[in-house]
Amino acid sequence: MTNERTFSWNLSNDTVQDLVSLDKQQRIKFFENLPMENVPIGALMDFSRITVDNKGQVSFYIIPQEFHYNPLGTVHGGLAATVLDSCNSISANCQLDRGFLTMTTDIRVNYLRPITVLTGEITATAKIEKIGKKVIFVNGSLYDKSGKVYATASSTELVVKVPND
């Protein structure tokens, strides 16, 4: 049996420059209103939605599908790593003012239990632990609707000043 999946996205080349020009509150609104299907990684991994709380801490939602599977018959760990990295990084970016972005310098993912299509919708939620001038420390958790945790991740996000062109 052959299975097939196609995907497309529609992200403007100006999106990064638009984001850099926004202050913290505007960034929160930007990400709240960003259609995940327009972001290449969101389209590829099939992220279903994103929410942002008033502190700028982000949650990503995804429903595991068969195309996420590894040869062992479970969701590949790369899905958990990707959604947690995205969640942690966007949360860090929502802490910054105009002219700055973050980049993940390191991430440590702990896999606690396997994910399958039977798991249902899973949510990655980030919590900002410490905001410094040069780095932001973030912890994320990936859990199902009952609150069972499947993976956690801690990351360091480098704060980068974006030069004006």
FENJOJO-V590025 format. One record per backbone hydrogen bond with DSSP energy under -0.5 kcal/mol. CO is the residue of the C=O (numbers start at 1). NH is the residue of the N-H. E is the energy in kcal/mol with one decimal. If there is no record, write none. Layout:
co->CO nh->NH e->E
co->CO nh->NH e->E
//
This chain:
co->10 nh->12 e->-0.5
co->12 nh->15 e->-1.5
co->14 nh->18 e->-2.8
co->15 nh->19 e->-2.6
co->16 nh->20 e->-2.6
co->17 nh->21 e->-1.3
co->19 nh->22 e->-1.8
co->20 nh->99 e->-3.3
co->23 nh->27 e->-2.5
co->24 nh->28 e->-1.9
co->25 nh->29 e->-1.8
co->26 nh->30 e->-2.6
co->27 nh->31 e->-2.7
co->28 nh->32 e->-2.2
co->29 nh->33 e->-1.7
co->31 nh->34 e->-0.8
co->33 nh->35 e->-0.6
co->35 nh->38 e->-2.1
co->36 nh->39 e->-1.3
co->38 nh->40 e->-0.5
co->39 nh->43 e->-2.8
co->40 nh->44 e->-2.7
co->41 nh->45 e->-2.5
co->42 nh->46 e->-1.1
co->42 nh->47 e->-1.8
co->46 nh->63 e->-0.6
co->49 nh->61 e->-2.2
co->51 nh->59 e->-2.6
co->53 nh->56 e->-2.0
co->57 nh->53 e->-2.3
co->58 nh->126 e->-2.4
co->59 nh->51 e->-2.4
co->60 nh->124 e->-2.8
co->61 nh->48 e->-2.7
co->61 nh->49 e->-1.0
co->62 nh->64 e->-0.6
co->62 nh->122 e->-3.1
co->65 nh->68 e->-1.9
co->66 nh->69 e->-2.0
co->68 nh->76 e->-3.1
co->70 nh->73 e->-1.8
co->74 nh->70 e->-2.9
co->76 nh->79 e->-1.8
co->76 nh->80 e->-0.7
co->77 nh->81 e->-2.5
co->78 nh->82 e->-2.5
co->79 nh->83 e->-2.7
co->80 nh->84 e->-2.3
co->81 nh->85 e->-2.5
co->82 nh->86 e->-2.6
co->83 nh->87 e->-2.2
co->84 nh->88 e->-2.8
co->85 nh->89 e->-2.6
co->86 nh->90 e->-2.5
co->87 nh->91 e->-2.0
co->88 nh->92 e->-2.0
co->89 nh->93 e->-2.4
co->90 nh->94 e->-1.7
co->92 nh->95 e->-1.7
co->93 nh->96 e->-1.2
co->97 nh->100 e->-1.3
co->99 nh->162 e->-3.0
co->101 nh->160 e->-3.4
co->103 nh->158 e->-3.1
co->106 nh->156 e->-2.1
co->107 nh->109 e->-0.5
co->108 nh->154 e->-1.9
co->109 nh->111 e->-0.5
co->110 nh->112 e->-0.6
co->110 nh->152 e->-2.0
co->115 nh->75 e->-3.3
co->116 nh->119 e->-1.4
co->117 nh->120 e->-0.8
co->120 nh->64 e->-0.6
co->121 nh->145 e->-0.6
co->122 nh->62 e->-2.2
co->123 nh->125 e->-0.5
co->123 nh->143 e->-2.5
co->124 nh->60 e->-2.5
co->125 nh->141 e->-2.1
co->127 nh->139 e->-2.5
co->130 nh->132 e->-0.6
co->130 nh->137 e->-2.7
co->134 nh->159 e->-2.9
co->135 nh->132 e->-2.5
co->136 nh->157 e->-2.9
co->137 nh->129 e->-2.8
co->137 nh->130 e->-1.5
co->138 nh->155 e->-2.9
co->139 nh->127 e->-2.9
co->140 nh->153 e->-2.3
co->141 nh->125 e->-2.5
co->141 nh->143 e->-0.5
co->142 nh->150 e->-3.6
co->142 nh->151 e->-1.3
co->143 nh->123 e->-3.0
co->144 nh->147 e->-1.8
co->148 nh->144 e->-2.0
co->150 nh->112 e->-2.7
co->150 nh->113 e->-1.4
co->151 nh->142 e->-2.9
co->152 nh->110 e->-3.0
co->153 nh->140 e->-3.4
co->154 nh->108 e->-2.6
co->155 nh->138 e->-2.4
co->156 nh->105 e->-3.0
co->156 nh->106 e->-1.2
co->156 nh->158 e->-0.6
co->157 nh->136 e->-2.2
co->158 nh->103 e->-1.7
co->158 nh->160 e->-0.5
co->160 nh->101 e->-2.3
co->161 nh->163 e->-0.6
//
